[in-house]
Structures are given as structure tokens and as C-alpha cells.
Amino acid sequence: MPAMKKTVLTVVCASLMTMSALAPAVADDKPGKKDDKAKPPADMSMVGGAQLGKAGTQVNLGPGAPVLPKDLTGRSWIVADAESGEVLASHNAHWRLPPASTLKMLFADTVLPKLPKDQVYKVKDADLADVGAGSSLVGVKEDHTYSVHDLWLGVFLRSGNDAVHVLSSMYGGVDKAVADMQTHADELQALDTHVVSPDGYDAAGQVSSAYDLTLIARSGLQKADFREYAATATADFPGEGKGKKRESFEIQNTNRLMTGDYGLNPYKGIAGVKNGNTTHAGATFTGVAERGDKVLLVTVMNPDSDEQNAVYQETARLFDWGFKAAGKVTPVGELVRPRSAEGSGNKGAAAPEKGKAEGSLSSTATAAADEGSSGVGIALAVTGGVLALIGAGVFVVNRRWPLPDLVRRLPRR
């Protein structure tokens, strides 16, 4: 493999303004070390509600509501109901910060529907030439063939920038992928987001926000393949060699709330979505989890803590708080719907997704759900390689944008 070169990208960022925003928030390109004095702008975007445009922690506690966890150091975070869109609490929700590999959620939400998963591609040298130095890699090799399915596993599990660049080549090139990602972000009303690279690699002017990353995750979770990839704990990835003699190796999801780590247990009910970590972004993470009849989205950006796995620990604390606080707080805002969904006049369920999300549960899945073996309605029963959805896929009609059945592949033990 030739030495990878870092692409130098110079981008002039235009201010993003809408009638619902007071002023564009400035980007913070500093690494986020403890001696960093950077502060959020006093006036940020008000997309989703005026309270979300305020700096600092925003929460409206009602009777019996638990107080927020004390050990929260993230520069920006948000807790939202994934179905109703209600934002339960936030902290600098619209602060525009480097997103790291959480931006791959936008790449997947944009590109994934356009490439058939069984399409096979032979990698060329040029496909990998501009992968940034020091990037996270899954191990894609020149002159080897991979299916689109293989490459998406590399993106979601190992955050492979090499896989992102190959998929970008198949899509029409990095420039097209970046342009279409920006267009899609604008459609989602993720107006804090400015895309420079498809993989989230640090680049001048590349920013997003906790609010936007949560919008993007919510959009991606409408897609069955996105849900499955984001929820896969381990998989086999093609290695060296060709034909029947080609070897494979196991890859594990770097989402540690799914797979666990020293001092960190897998989070009950977790179903994805994406983590990231770069010099300028620090650690970032967006996760989705379900307990009972609640599905929550949490995003945490750049915690300033010496705690091991701080971004995951703080996310878990916010999940715990959110599940306890649901119904006991007045929302501080909402996750807006995409532009194309506005004005539809239908505040009920979105059109159901074709395929598994529409279908009835198999008898195996129903039995497993009745047993409640994991206590998580979004788990997957994995038997003989066959995935069976568990949990009811029907949500009450007054929820504005309900999610289809979420899925989670349990770690193989």
C-alpha cells in the first residue's frame, strides 16, 4: 500500500442562518484540552426552540423529576426522545464543534441507500490515496474485492476511513459525497453542520453540533440497513488472498457501550449509533437505547475528564437520567423534522418502512419477546445465523416521527 497522504483542504465557511436562528454559532477548532479557554457563543441557532439557542445547561424539571448527573464534563450534549422528538435536556446544544467520526452517520445516511449491498468492487490505489495520515482503518487493500456490505461493516464497526473512501469512489467521488452530504444535512435542518470530508477526519471548518448529530442519527435510524450495521457488535471482514483461499478476520464495534471495556459494561438496551475521536474533536458519541416504551437518543461531544471512557460513561449517565426523567420534565425544545416532511399536515406516524419493519414478528421472535430474557425490546435473537426481530414495531399515532423496529446484534460469546 502506498504511503497515505493527508489532503490539505481549504474551505471558506458561509454563515448558516434561518428565520429560526438568531445568528450562526462560531466554530471552535481548538483541541479541547483542559487549558482551553474557548466558550460557546452567547447566541446560537434556535432551530428546535429558543431555549436550545442558549449557552449552558437547559432543563425544566417537574415534580418528581431527578436532578441531572453531576459528573458531566462534555462541552455539548443533548438527551432527546427518539420518537416524539422532544429534547428533555441539553447543554450548549448548538455549539458548532469538530464532529470526528460521528460525521460518518451523515455519510451513511446519504450514501447507503444508493449502493446495493451485494455490489462488488475491486479497490484501486487511487481510492485510498487521500485517506488522512493516522486515520482509523479497517484494513482495505488495493487490488482486492469487497462487497458494499463488507465496506459498511468496516465503516460502522471499525470507523474505517479507508472503507469510507472506497465507498465514496463507488458513489462518484469524494467531492460528490461531500456535496451530497451537505445537501442532505440542509434537508434535515442540521444547519450547524459544515461538511469538508466524508469520514469526519479533522479538516479546517468541518463542524457539527450535538443537536445536528442527533437529528442525523434519528434520520439514519429510519433505514433498516443503517440500524443493522450500527447495531452489529462483531463481524468477519475479508482479509488477504483471493477466491476460496481468501482469509477473513474478526472486527469488533468500537462503540464501547455495545461491546464493553475495562470498567465499562455494555449498556442495557443500547442499539448503536456511532463514536469518534480525533485531535480537534476529542471524544464524541451519539447513542440510541430503549427501555420499556421509551427510545432515547443521547449525544456527548468532547468531555473534559480524566475518567476512563469518559464519553461513554457520561452518555450512560444521561441515558439513565433520561429514562427516569421522561414524563417528569417539560421539554426544552424538539428535534425538527426534515424540510420535505414539514407541511405534510400529518403529525401521526410516518409512512412505515417496507420489509422487516412492516412485517409481523416471527414466532421465534415473539416467544423471545414474551420471555423478556434481556429486558430489551430492541434486541436480536441470533440463532443459526438467522436474525429475528424482537419487540413491537407499532407506536402510538400522536408521535410525530416514530422509529421502526430498532435492532441490536448481541456480542458473540
HELIX and SHEET records of a PDB file:
HELIX    1   1 ALA A   50  GLY A   53  5                                   4    
HELIX    2   2 ALA A  100  LEU A  103  5                                   4    
HELIX    3   3 LYS A  104  VAL A  111  1                                   8    
HELIX    4   4 LEU A  112  LYS A  114  5                                   3    
HELIX    5   5 ASP A  125  LEU A  128  1                                   4    
HELIX    6   6 VAL A  148  ARG A  158  1                                  11    
HELIX    7   7 ASN A  161  TYR A  171  1                                  11    
HELIX    8   8 VAL A  174  GLU A  187  1                                  14    
HELIX    9   9 ALA A  210  GLY A  220  1                                  11    
HELIX   10  10 ALA A  224  ALA A  230  1                                   7    
HELIX   11  11 GLY A  243  LYS A  245  5                                   3    
HELIX   12  12 ARG A  256  THR A  259  1                                   4    
HELIX   13  13 ALA A  310  ALA A  325  1                                  16    
HELIX   14  14 ARG A  339  ALA A  341  5                                   3    
HELIX   15  15 SER A  363  GLU A  371  1                                   9    
SHEET    1   A 7 ILE A 270  THR A 278  0                                        
SHEET    2   A 7 GLY A 282  ARG A 291 -1                                        
SHEET    3   A 7 LYS A 294  PRO A 303 -1                                        
SHEET    4   A 7 GLY A  74  ASP A  81 -1                                        
SHEET    5   A 7 GLU A  86  HIS A  91 -1                                        
SHEET    6   A 7 THR A  57  LEU A  61 -1                                        
SHEET    7   A 7 VAL A 329  THR A 330 -1                                        
SHEET    1   B 6 ILE A 270  THR A 278  0                                        
SHEET    2   B 6 GLY A 282  ARG A 291 -1                                        
SHEET    3   B 6 LYS A 294  PRO A 303 -1                                        
SHEET    4   B 6 GLY A  74  ASP A  81 -1                                        
SHEET    5   B 6 GLU A  86  HIS A  91 -1                                        
SHEET    6   B 6 GLY A 333  GLU A 334 -1                                        
SHEET    1   C 2 VAL A 120  LYS A 122  0                                        
SHEET    2   C 2 THR A 145  SER A 147 -1                                        
SHEET    1   D 2 THR A 234  PRO A 238  0                                        
SHEET    2   D 2 SER A 248  GLN A 252 -1                                        
SHEET    1   E 2 LEU A 380  THR A 383  0                                        
SHEET    2   E 2 VAL A 386  LEU A 389 -1                                        
END                                                                             
